Amino acid sequence: MAMSYNVRFWEIRERPDRRKPFQIRWTVNGREKSESFIAFALADSRRAKLMTAAREGEPFDEHTGLPASELRAIKQRTTWYDLVHEYIEQRWERTPGNTRRTLADAFATVTPALVRPGAAYSDPRVLRRALYSWAFNKKAWECEPTEEWLHALDWMKRNSLPVSALAEADVLRRALDAMCRKLDGKAAAAKTARRKRAAFNEALNTAVEKGVLRRESPQGAPVAGAGSQ
């Protein structure tokens, strides 16, 4: 993650034809960034906050355009469940049906393994069905999940680890091990495990791009692309 103190700001730009007409723009080491707001006051407040961070000597991330303090806060509150739920939403329309099912299967397998120490849902099969059939199936979002699934998903949201935890070797290993096994604990087919690891790697790369996960672990081992061999 490249950080820079070379930050420049423009005046607020108004674009009357847009739903959010007030846009703030700034550059981080020459890379242009922008955010748009529905009201001038909101844009002005956001611009002032960013300018204050720059004046106080905070470095800004060249990729996201955000100051270091905001990146730290995002890392602390973005969970694995949040990341993959958003990942499904963003790529759903341009993803073929078979790939959608592969992604849902992979994420429904690995997500229950990435929970807080000691946490375990009372009915793993219900949790998996809720994840596969609703949480990671955008088409299903048109209807509310059943009460049974809602209870399972609420538990998942409360116990999902922050994405930043995947920089720890033991947490990453837990995820990789989960993709090699079926729900009953038996070994999964090698072809199935490879498909799941490929989907997992894509999500890790997205986390790196969003700035919520470092590309390397504290020991210097690569995170994005782990287990792809």
C-alpha positions in Angstrom: 0.0 0.0 0.0 1.7 3.2 -1.2 1.2 6.3 1.0 2.0 9.9 0.0 2.0 13.3 1.6 1.6 14.9 -1.8 -2.1 15.9 -1.6 -3.8 18.7 -3.5 -7.5 19.8 -3.5 -9.8 21.5 -5.9 -12.8 23.7 -5.2 -16.2 22.0 -5.0 -17.6 21.3 -8.5 -21.4 21.5 -9.1 -22.9 19.3 -11.8 -26.7 20.0 -11.8 -27.6 17.1 -14.1 -26.3 14.5 -11.5 -28.3 12.9 -8.6 -25.4 13.9 -6.4 -24.4 17.2 -8.0 -21.7 18.4 -5.6 -18.3 16.8 -6.2 -15.1 17.2 -4.3 -11.8 16.3 -6.0 -8.3 15.9 -4.8 -5.1 14.2 -5.9 -2.7 11.9 -4.1 0.7 11.9 -5.6 -0.9 13.0 -8.9 -3.7 10.4 -8.9 -7.2 12.1 -9.0 -9.9 11.1 -6.5 -13.4 12.3 -6.1 -16.6 11.9 -4.0 -20.1 13.2 -4.8 -22.8 14.5 -2.4 -26.4 15.4 -2.6 -25.9 18.7 -0.8 -23.2 21.4 -0.8 -22.9 21.4 3.0 -22.1 17.7 3.0 -19.5 18.1 0.3 -18.0 21.1 2.1 -17.8 19.2 5.4 -16.1 16.2 3.7 -13.6 18.4 1.9 -12.8 20.2 5.1 -12.2 16.9 6.9 -9.8 15.6 4.3 -8.0 19.0 4.2 -7.6 18.9 8.0 -6.0 15.4 7.7 -3.6 16.7 5.1 -2.7 19.8 7.2 -2.0 17.7 10.2 0.5 15.6 8.3 -1.4 12.4 7.7 -0.2 10.4 4.7 -2.9 9.5 2.1 -3.2 6.1 0.3 -2.6 6.5 -3.4 -5.1 3.8 -4.3 -8.1 4.8 -2.3 -7.3 8.4 -1.8 -8.0 8.2 1.9 -6.0 9.4 4.9 -4.2 6.8 7.0 -6.6 7.3 10.0 -9.7 6.5 7.8 -8.0 3.4 6.4 -7.3 2.1 9.8 -11.0 2.6 10.8 -12.2 0.9 7.7 -9.9 -2.1 8.3 -11.2 -2.5 11.8 -14.9 -2.5 10.9 -15.0 -4.3 7.5 -15.7 -8.0 8.2 -15.2 -10.9 5.8 -18.9 -11.4 5.6 -19.4 -7.7 4.6 -16.6 -8.0 2.0 -18.0 -11.0 0.2 -21.6 -9.9 0.4 -20.6 -6.7 -1.4 -18.4 -8.6 -3.8 -21.4 -10.7 -4.9 -23.5 -7.6 -5.3 -21.0 -5.7 -7.4 -20.2 -8.5 -9.9 -23.5 -10.3 -10.0 -24.8 -8.8 -13.3 -21.7 -9.7 -15.3 -21.2 -13.2 -13.9 -22.6 -16.3 -15.6 -24.9 -18.6 -13.7 -22.3 -21.4 -13.2 -19.8 -18.9 -11.8 -22.4 -17.5 -9.5 -23.0 -20.9 -8.0 -19.3 -21.5 -7.7 -18.8 -18.2 -5.8 -21.8 -18.9 -3.5 -20.5 -22.4 -2.8 -16.9 -21.2 -2.0 -18.1 -18.3 0.2 -20.6 -20.4 2.0 -17.8 -22.9 2.8 -15.2 -20.5 4.0 -17.2 -17.8 5.7 -18.3 -20.0 8.7 -14.6 -20.7 9.3 -13.7 -17.0 9.6 -15.5 -16.2 12.9 -14.3 -15.0 16.2 -12.4 -17.5 18.4 -14.8 -19.9 20.2 -17.8 -19.0 18.1 -19.8 -21.8 16.5 -23.3 -21.8 15.1 -25.7 -24.3 16.7 -26.8 -25.7 13.3 -24.0 -25.6 10.7 -26.3 -26.9 7.9 -28.8 -24.1 8.4 -26.1 -21.5 8.4 -24.6 -22.9 5.2 -28.1 -22.9 3.4 -28.7 -19.3 4.6 -25.3 -18.2 3.2 -25.5 -20.2 -0.1 -29.2 -19.6 -0.9 -29.6 -16.1 0.3 -26.6 -14.1 1.5 -24.5 -14.9 -1.6 -27.4 -15.1 -4.1 -28.4 -11.6 -5.1 -31.5 -12.9 -6.9 -32.9 -14.1 -3.5 -32.5 -10.6 -2.0 -35.8 -9.6 -3.6 -37.5 -11.5 -0.7 -36.8 -11.5 3.0 -35.0 -14.6 4.3 -37.0 -17.0 6.5 -36.9 -16.5 10.3 -34.5 -19.5 10.6 -32.1 -18.0 8.0 -32.4 -14.5 9.4 -31.3 -15.8 12.8 -28.3 -17.6 11.3 -27.3 -14.5 9.2 -27.6 -12.2 12.2 -25.2 -14.5 14.1 -22.8 -14.5 11.1 -22.8 -10.7 10.9 -22.0 -10.4 14.6 -19.2 -13.0 14.6 -17.5 -12.6 11.3 -13.8 -11.7 11.6 -12.5 -8.4 10.3 -10.9 -8.9 6.9 -7.6 -7.6 8.3 -7.4 -10.8 10.4 -6.6 -12.7 7.2 -3.1 -11.3 7.4 -2.5 -13.7 10.2 -1.1 -17.1 9.1 -3.3 -19.2 11.4 -6.5 -17.5 10.2 -5.6 -17.8 6.6 -4.8 -21.5 7.1 -8.2 -22.0 8.7 -9.8 -20.6 5.6 -7.8 -22.8 3.2 -8.4 -25.9 5.3 -12.2 -25.3 5.3 -12.2 -25.3 1.5 -10.6 -28.7 1.4 -13.4 -30.3 3.4 -17.1 -31.0 3.1 -19.6 -30.0 5.8 -19.3 -33.5 7.3 -15.5 -33.1 7.7 -14.6 -35.5 4.9 -12.1 -34.4 2.2 -13.6 -32.5 -0.7 -12.7 -33.4 -4.3 -9.5 -31.8 -5.5 -11.3 -30.1 -8.4 -13.9 -28.6 -6.0 -11.3 -27.3 -3.6 -9.4 -25.6 -6.5 -12.5 -23.8 -7.7 -13.2 -22.6 -4.1 -9.6 -21.4 -3.7 -9.8 -19.5 -7.0 -13.0 -17.7 -5.8 -11.3 -17.0 -2.4 -8.3 -15.5 -4.1 -10.5 -13.2 -6.1 -12.1 -11.9 -2.9 -8.6 -11.5 -1.3 -7.5 -9.4 -4.3 -10.6 -7.3 -3.9 -9.8 -6.7 -0.2 -6.3 -5.6 -1.2 -7.6 -3.2 -3.8 -10.0 -1.7 -1.3 -7.2 -1.2 1.2 -8.7 -3.4 3.9 -6.0 -6.1 3.6 -2.3 -5.9 3.2 -0.8 -7.8 0.3 1.7 -9.5 2.6 1.3 -11.0 6.1 3.5 -9.8 9.0 5.9 -12.6 8.2 6.2 -11.5 4.6 4.2 -14.3 3.1 1.8 -13.3 0.3 -1.9 -13.1 1.2 -3.6 -12.4 -2.1 -3.2 -15.5 -4.2 -2.6 -17.8 -1.2 -3.3 -21.4 -1.9 -3.6 -21.0 -5.7 -1.1 -23.7 -6.5 
